[in-house]
Amino acid sequence: MSGPTDNSPLLTYVLRQGDRSLVLAQRLLENVAHAPELEEDMALGNIALDLIGQARLLYTYAGEIDGEGNDENHYAYWRDDTDFTNPLLVEQPNGDFAHLVTRQFLYDAFAAPFWAALAMSSDESLAAIAAKAVKETAYHLRHSRGWMIRLGDGTDESHQRMQAAVDQLWRFTDELFEQDAVEEGLQAGGVAPDMEALRAQWTATVDAVLAEATLTHPEDSTMRNGGRRGAHDEPFSFLIGEMQVVARAHPGASW
Amino acid sequence: METEEEKFDALIDADDRIEPTDWMPENYRKTLIRQIAQHAHSEIIGMQPEGNWLTRAPSLRRKAILTAKVQDEAGHGLYLYGAAETLGTDRSELLDLLHAGRQKYSSIFNYPTLTWADIGAIGWLVDGAAIMNQVPLCRCSFGPYARAMVRICKEESFHQRQGFQIMLTLANGTDAQREMAQDALNRWWWPTVMMFGPADADSPHSEQNMRWGIKRISNDDLRQKFIDATVPQAELLGLTIPDPDLHWDEERETYDIGEIDWDEFWTVVGGNGPCNDDRMATKVGAYNEGEWVREAASAYAIKQAARAKEVAA
């Protein structure tokens, strides 16, 4: 039963944001030492590090909200794959560099306005976490935007690869803006931003960058969702299994 | 009138720095390019064994620290390729030589990281040994290399401490964690001792490199320094160094170790270690897979330059 002091919507909300950052970081970490240039290994490592930092702050805050004495590692290592609520976009496997960059850009174009809006949250902890993420995300977006344009408008091959990536990943973009009763309840108190209002900013960024990159997006994708309710894609269970394997082999151990 | 060579010798004798625009003997240049390139290659190949555990790091804090460490290594690779470039070579040339097997990287990275404790052991032992090797390089006669090493050594000492901290946590942890730590020490100890290279008597380039101020301390002296620093640390951890002959030598006031298996060393250097093939296949594979990206980036840069010209015209 939800009462006036029920913190569960806030907890759910905070975990969603943490899961999104952590799962994307995990995908980027799979790619370390595989980038096309050393500078890219550094950049992608740096982005992953920022995302891990965001997840840690969010999970630590989740532990405070929960009041059960859970630390950040509880949420990363001791929940099952079906408990993770990240959107499907961030869990999509790396594929080639075109896919990696496109996934990052479609996410960054969302994350920049999202964190900026959340930085105005009436919840001071969320506002502080978001304010830090805003600065980081500005760099991430600059980086992924640069690659979208460079590769979209590079050679025939790079153009084709980028177009294929946009075509494949486009179906996962709608889910970024999904709103349910959790969000709507928190919006009423000024805790969470209105996702529909963010969509216009995302669309403006994405349209402008795709145009400059000489790329187009599909008009008729059947949009996918399910991450929120733990209905992930097949490769996701492997991602979580790999992440948790050492921690779960040693319950109660410190590292 | 002093010849160029006399000027160079005078700088070396005065323990001054040689800068890229100074005249230098061709062999000095070649030796430095080879050494700096090998060092740079080691940093980037070293990202693989550690990168192997990024996705499985058992806590978020450890994941973040390891990510930062691997990223530092990419950064070290960049400074070092930069230092090599001041000698008139470029990064792509050096990478081609690495990929063709004509330049080497530190053999230590041809050993596998099999458990999380290996991440601790690499930080503690391998980075500890690297620091022993690298601190004297901060005084290397070639200025750009010496300056790059000052920054690298600072970061390496953080790496060494985080490795020791992992080992300390494991050594004070559960039975399984302690076993994991001991197993990692068992596997990494001898390869690390071999990192200092062949015994002085078998090290052909050493004398000339000493004279040139490229090498400051001999292989065996560095190895001894490392052993003397590390044995007490192992004791502190409550772990056993896998050498039944290890003992304190009262007379020399250092630790004596058992026989080093130089056959193993030369086997790994010769390309037949446990991971030589995999490391190179991963490196070359990633580079080849990135070819279309680099081509596209160049094509875009050319288009942009042409557009800028059009606008200006």
Interface residues (C-beta under 8 A of the other chain):
Chain A: L22 Q26 L29 E30 V32 A33 H34 A35 P36 E37 L38 E39 D41 M42 G45 N46 A48 L49 I52 G53 A55 R56 Y59 E72 N73 A76 Y77 D96 F97 I149 R150 L151 D153 G154 T155 E157 S158 R161 E242 M243 V245 V246 A247 A249 H250 G252 A253 S254 W255
Chain B: I44 M47 Q48 G51 L54 T55 R56 A57 P58 S59 L60 R61 R62 K63 A64 T67 A68 V70 Q71 A74 G75 G77 L78 Y81 R91 W116 I166 T169 G173 T174 A176 Q177 T282 K283 A286 Y287 E289 G290 E291 W292 V293 R294 E295 A296 A297 A299 Y300 K303
